[in-house]
Amino acid sequence: MTELVFAAVGAISLLHAASRPAGPPRQHYLLLWVSSLLGGLANDVFFSWLPLVDNFWHAQATLMVTPRFPLYLFGVYLAFLYLPTAMAWRLQLGPLAEG
């Protein structure tokens, strides 16, 4: 069930970013979407290669990219990084809320 929820979050967040008005608003949201995805994945890969912190595993999933890397992580990072920042932007909460 979790895999489906995070897949839906990823798809909905991409639709949200792509449906913004043309020009700078759309570019900002698409850049946030790509940055959230790549930043989260890079963080996960980087820390799984460091011997000092290579002590974590993700739950097994239906679709696995590698034996340690489930496909649902793509949606997890979008849910944890894209959605809160996009909400803070949309609600114009200011830099403190964005942080």
Helices and strands as residue ranges (DSSP letters): H 2-18, H 24-49, G 51-53, E 64-66, E 69-70, H 73-77, I 78-82, H 83-90, H 95-98
